[in-house]
Amino acid sequence: MSVSQPASLPPREAQQDKFIFRETRKYHGPNIGGRKFNKILYADDTVLLTENAEDLQLLAEAVNKHSNDAGLEKNVKKTKTMVITKFPPKATSIKIKGESIEQVSFFKYLGQEVNDSNNQDDELKKRINLAKLKFVEMKSIFMSKEIKLQNKLRLVNCYIYSILLYGADTWTLPQSKLKKIEAFEMWIYRRLAKISWKDKKTNQEVCEHLGTRSELVNTIKTRKIKYFGHIKRHASFLKDVLEGKIEGSRPRRRQRRRWIDDITELTRKDIHQCTVEAQGRAKWKSVSIQPLEQGRHRE
């Protein structure tokens, strides 16, 4: 269970920020790898975490009290609660200063959508739609006969793919997602090449016409492997979450794919081997670029 709060703490009040959250350490959050986490703080985004509604109410009240003591006000209307569970979420009634906090099924955190089912399908769909919208906005440039094709491809990498790839290193990649990403890439290429699906040209033929190759999926895979190495080489909250196990058991059904499953599959190594090799930056870099090299070799 979590509360998402927009922080109202400018840089000059960083000391008050530390004081506020230092005073809330006694309120325990979910147990991950033997450690209790009750908050996630990054820049101006704050998330409070607990295992039940009662603890969340106490934690929210404590944060509000210490904020007031520091002369700060929380914007209750912009604060949301969300229940993350394997089962249909129950309605909760969390209040701050007598005002009820809206319960939602998703909220945006660091530019990405987090939902109560921990499903990233909507986030990928949104990213693809935003990237397509940007392409349409720049259509006059991409369709211009005065701009060389290679320059158009560079512009696609800079302005279109950057929208799709935001946060992509945190995605889990089942085959269904990979197919959607590949389909989006070919949607872009076919418009650049002015080749319709009705022309019955294969994706390979479209790429050959443009003098390029399909690399978007492999780019994401490479980013994921690099990100794993970054996490493993630095002692941090992310490392604790990645290595730690959440209390409880996984349900008896087909298991949902995990982020770490992508890493072991892409590298063809077990998690222990990945952890050891990731300590060497140069060696891990050579591991991370393998998806791109393998894709080029196949073509």
ROLUM-329801 format. One record per residue (C-alpha): residue number from 1; chain; x, y, z; residue in three letters. Coordinates in steps of 0.001 Angstrom, whole numbers, padded with zeros to 6 digits. Layout:
N
NUM/A/X/Y/Z/ALA
...
% end
This chain:
299
1/A/000000/000000/000000/MET
2/A/001408/003385/-000881/SER
3/A/000849/007110/-000808/VAL
4/A/002217/009250/-003628/SER
5/A/002919/012831/-002660/GLN
6/A/004291/015711/-004699/PRO
7/A/007053/017121/-002545/ALA
8/A/006819/020798/-001662/SER
9/A/010421/021100/-000520/LEU
10/A/012681/023461/-002486/PRO
11/A/016470/022882/-002305/PRO
12/A/016990/025478/000416/ARG
13/A/014826/023381/002708/GLU
14/A/016765/020139/002259/ALA
15/A/017582/019998/005965/GLN
16/A/013892/020089/006886/GLN
17/A/013364/017295/004369/ASP
18/A/015961/015104/006116/LYS
19/A/014460/015892/009516/PHE
20/A/010918/015048/008419/ILE
21/A/011753/011603/007086/PHE
22/A/014316/010767/009762/ARG
23/A/011521/011066/012294/GLU
24/A/009405/008490/010418/THR
25/A/011921/005616/010512/ARG
26/A/010042/003860/013303/LYS
27/A/007095/003248/010967/TYR
28/A/007899/-000024/009215/HIS
29/A/007143/-000652/005580/GLY
30/A/007308/-003840/003470/PRO
31/A/010091/-006307/004322/ASN
32/A/012452/-006753/001366/ILE
33/A/015499/-008913/001939/GLY
34/A/015288/-008449/005694/GLY
35/A/015061/-004653/005519/ARG
36/A/012012/-002492/006049/LYS
37/A/011338/000241/003491/PHE
38/A/008671/002833/004211/ASN
39/A/009531/005512/001671/LYS
40/A/011020/006190/-001744/ILE
41/A/012453/009680/-002189/LEU
42/A/013711/011074/-005462/TYR
43/A/013925/014788/-006265/ALA
44/A/010392/016138/-005854/ASP
45/A/008620/012751/-005911/ASP
46/A/007812/011052/-002596/THR
47/A/006185/007646/-002063/VAL
48/A/005270/006251/001367/LEU
49/A/005026/002453/001674/LEU
50/A/003336/000241/004273/THR
51/A/001862/-003241/004419/GLU
52/A/-001631/-002195/005506/ASN
53/A/-003985/000786/005660/ALA
54/A/-003613/001300/009413/GLU
55/A/000169/001735/009191/ASP
56/A/-000203/003992/006170/LEU
57/A/-002563/006255/008084/GLN
58/A/-000055/006551/010943/LEU
59/A/002860/007181/008579/LEU
60/A/000960/009818/006600/ALA
61/A/-000019/011591/009817/GLU
62/A/003591/011529/011043/ALA
63/A/004939/012981/007793/VAL
64/A/002272/015672/007837/ASN
65/A/003015/016570/011478/LYS
66/A/006771/016850/010973/HIS
67/A/006203/018808/007764/SER
68/A/004051/021294/009661/ASN
69/A/006697/021534/012392/ASP
70/A/009178/022522/009681/ALA
71/A/006771/025137/008354/GLY
72/A/005759/023126/005283/LEU
73/A/002345/022227/003887/GLU
74/A/001334/019053/002074/LYS
75/A/-001039/019390/-000877/ASN
76/A/-003691/016839/000042/VAL
77/A/-005542/017201/-003268/LYS
78/A/-002457/016082/-005204/LYS
79/A/-001740/013187/-002840/THR
80/A/-003027/009740/-003877/LYS
81/A/-003206/006268/-002341/THR
82/A/-002913/002966/-004177/MET
83/A/-003234/-000646/-003036/VAL
84/A/-000890/-003134/-004727/ILE
85/A/-002121/-006695/-004304/THR
86/A/-002519/-010030/-006078/LYS
87/A/-006235/-009818/-005384/PHE
88/A/-008904/-007197/-006211/PRO
89/A/-007919/-004121/-004126/PRO
90/A/-010132/-003075/-001240/LYS
91/A/-011277/000490/-000731/ALA
92/A/-009245/002383/001854/THR
93/A/-009916/005556/003792/SER
94/A/-006692/007454/004450/ILE
95/A/-007064/011005/005714/LYS
96/A/-004739/013960/006233/ILE
97/A/-006006/016959/008191/LYS
98/A/-009481/015457/008029/GLY
99/A/-009460/015307/004224/GLU
100/A/-009787/011945/002485/SER
101/A/-007017/011012/000067/ILE
102/A/-008210/009772/-003304/GLU
103/A/-007550/006088/-003981/GLN
104/A/-006360/005410/-007528/VAL
105/A/-005462/002384/-009633/SER
106/A/-002343/004076/-011043/PHE
107/A/-000169/007152/-010654/PHE
108/A/002855/008619/-012402/LYS
109/A/006243/008308/-010718/TYR
110/A/009424/009696/-012285/LEU
111/A/007628/009987/-015606/GLY
112/A/006360/006396/-015682/GLN
113/A/002977/004970/-014825/GLU
114/A/002837/002660/-011802/VAL
115/A/-000383/000679/-011406/ASN
116/A/-001953/-001543/-008775/ASP
117/A/-001396/-004750/-010768/SER
118/A/002279/-004011/-011538/ASN
119/A/001478/-004371/-015240/ASN
120/A/003564/-002363/-017717/GLN
121/A/001387/-002927/-020789/ASP
122/A/-000341/000441/-020427/ASP
123/A/003000/002223/-020018/GLU
124/A/004350/000666/-023232/LEU
125/A/001142/001526/-025088/LYS
126/A/001388/005125/-023878/LYS
127/A/005050/005379/-024899/ARG
128/A/004308/004050/-028390/ILE
129/A/001380/006444/-028832/ASN
130/A/003454/009431/-027676/LEU
131/A/006273/008491/-030054/ALA
132/A/003841/008093/-032963/LYS
133/A/002260/011445/-032150/LEU
134/A/005678/013111/-032235/LYS
135/A/006431/011472/-035578/PHE
136/A/003181/012825/-037015/VAL
137/A/003993/016294/-035655/GLU
138/A/007337/016161/-037491/MET
139/A/005888/014546/-040619/LYS
140/A/006796/017495/-042842/SER
141/A/010449/016978/-041913/ILE
142/A/010465/013201/-042311/PHE
143/A/008667/013388/-045668/MET
144/A/010824/016222/-047008/SER
145/A/012752/015462/-050196/LYS
146/A/015387/018018/-049227/GLU
147/A/016605/016023/-046207/ILE
148/A/018823/013003/-046767/LYS
149/A/017529/009637/-045594/LEU
150/A/020445/009102/-043211/GLN
151/A/019690/012430/-041561/ASN
152/A/016046/011426/-041195/LYS
153/A/017120/008226/-039445/LEU
154/A/019274/010261/-037070/ARG
155/A/016304/012519/-036323/LEU
156/A/014160/009444/-035609/VAL
157/A/016743/008214/-033108/ASN
158/A/016934/011619/-031462/CYS
159/A/013317/012747/-031336/TYR
160/A/011143/009634/-031728/ILE
161/A/012957/006689/-030197/TYR
162/A/014023/008749/-027187/SER
163/A/010341/009104/-026263/ILE
164/A/009720/005365/-026478/LEU
165/A/012937/004434/-024666/LEU
166/A/012332/006586/-021587/TYR
167/A/012552/004180/-018657/GLY
168/A/012781/001173/-020990/ALA
169/A/015658/-000315/-018987/ASP
170/A/013169/-000943/-016156/THR
171/A/010689/-002862/-018313/TRP
172/A/010112/-006594/-018216/THR
173/A/010149/-007977/-021759/LEU
174/A/007850/-010914/-022547/PRO
175/A/007443/-011768/-026224/GLN
176/A/004178/-009831/-026449/SER
177/A/006001/-006575/-025638/LYS
178/A/008882/-007324/-027988/LEU
179/A/006452/-007808/-030884/LYS
180/A/004758/-004462/-030161/LYS
181/A/008113/-002672/-030091/ILE
182/A/009195/-004307/-033358/GLU
183/A/005847/-003413/-034948/ALA
184/A/006282/000223/-033891/PHE
185/A/009784/000347/-035367/GLU
186/A/008549/-000983/-038698/MET
187/A/005643/001500/-038586/TRP
188/A/008292/004236/-038555/ILE
189/A/010456/002641/-041250/TYR
190/A/007585/002018/-043662/ARG
191/A/006583/005677/-043481/ARG
192/A/010139/006834/-044036/LEU
193/A/010441/004477/-047010/ALA
194/A/006906/005324/-048211/LYS
195/A/006137/001621/-048425/ILE
196/A/002607/000577/-047492/SER
197/A/001638/-002771/-046006/TRP
198/A/-000386/-003234/-049200/LYS
199/A/002857/-003287/-051190/ASP
200/A/003556/-006712/-049695/LYS
201/A/007154/-005905/-048850/LYS
202/A/008681/-007815/-045953/THR
203/A/010197/-006009/-042989/ASN
204/A/013618/-007185/-044156/GLN
205/A/013054/-005642/-047582/GLU
206/A/011962/-002359/-046000/VAL
207/A/015133/-002238/-043892/CYS
208/A/017282/-003012/-046935/GLU
209/A/015559/-000218/-048849/HIS
210/A/016468/002216/-046060/LEU
211/A/019962/000825/-045609/GLY
212/A/019313/000132/-041938/THR
213/A/018314/-002747/-039662/ARG
214/A/015775/-003435/-036930/SER
215/A/017631/-002650/-033695/GLU
216/A/015151/-001082/-031288/LEU
217/A/014474/-004269/-029307/VAL
218/A/018180/-005069/-029042/ASN
219/A/018875/-001504/-027922/THR
220/A/016456/-001994/-025022/ILE
221/A/018035/-005337/-024141/LYS
222/A/021479/-003729/-024072/THR
223/A/020229/-000931/-021828/ARG
224/A/018737/-003446/-019408/LYS
225/A/022002/-005357/-019093/ILE
226/A/023964/-002122/-018565/LYS
227/A/021478/-001023/-015917/TYR
228/A/021881/-004328/-014079/PHE
229/A/025638/-003757/-013957/GLY
230/A/025173/-000214/-012682/HIS
231/A/022929/-001435/-009860/ILE
232/A/025249/-004272/-008868/LYS
233/A/028339/-002071/-008714/ARG
234/A/026788/000450/-006347/HIS
235/A/025462/-000099/-002835/ALA
236/A/022023/001425/-003025/SER
237/A/018333/001048/-002364/PHE
238/A/017937/-000422/-005865/LEU
239/A/020508/-003112/-005124/LYS
240/A/018686/-004048/-001915/ASP
241/A/015388/-004318/-003782/VAL
242/A/016914/-006316/-006640/LEU
243/A/018685/-008787/-004355/GLU
244/A/016081/-008957/-001602/GLY
245/A/013100/-011269/-001455/LYS
246/A/009665/-010024/-000511/ILE
247/A/007918/-011929/002264/GLU
248/A/005243/-014344/001119/GLY
249/A/004939/-016929/-001634/SER
250/A/004252/-016687/-005331/ARG
251/A/000778/-017937/-006351/PRO
252/A/000292/-021418/-007823/ARG
253/A/-000220/-020510/-011437/ARG
254/A/001870/-019586/-014434/ARG
255/A/004457/-017221/-013003/GLN
256/A/004657/-013669/-014277/ARG
257/A/007952/-012844/-015922/ARG
258/A/010343/-010903/-013672/ARG
259/A/012845/-008210/-014608/TRP
260/A/015720/-010407/-013472/ILE
261/A/014493/-013218/-015758/ASP
262/A/015307/-011012/-018744/ASP
263/A/018874/-010533/-017518/ILE
264/A/019607/-014240/-017036/THR
265/A/018012/-015090/-020381/GLU
266/A/019821/-012360/-022326/LEU
267/A/023233/-013155/-020843/THR
268/A/022680/-016932/-020680/ARG
269/A/024166/-016877/-017195/LYS
270/A/022681/-017487/-013765/ASP
271/A/022194/-014591/-011382/ILE
272/A/025363/-015396/-009419/HIS
273/A/027520/-015316/-012566/GLN
274/A/025908/-012047/-013640/CYS
275/A/026559/-010480/-010240/THR
276/A/030241/-011470/-010256/VAL
277/A/030915/-010368/-013834/GLU
278/A/029021/-007089/-013401/ALA
279/A/031659/-005931/-010905/GLN
280/A/034063/-005428/-013804/GLY
281/A/032794/-002459/-015812/ARG
282/A/034762/-003229/-018990/ALA
283/A/033864/-006924/-019015/LYS
284/A/030196/-006236/-018327/TRP
285/A/030121/-003669/-021124/LYS
286/A/031174/-006382/-023564/SER
287/A/028341/-008557/-022223/VAL
288/A/025799/-005745/-022569/SER
289/A/026456/-005101/-026264/ILE
290/A/025996/-008759/-027230/GLN
291/A/022290/-008357/-028159/PRO
292/A/023191/-005639/-030695/LEU
293/A/026096/-007634/-032116/GLU
294/A/024025/-010812/-032379/GLN
295/A/021259/-008908/-034169/GLY
296/A/023712/-007508/-036716/ARG
297/A/025329/-010917/-037204/HIS
298/A/021967/-012547/-037970/ARG
299/A/021347/-009952/-040649/GLU
% end
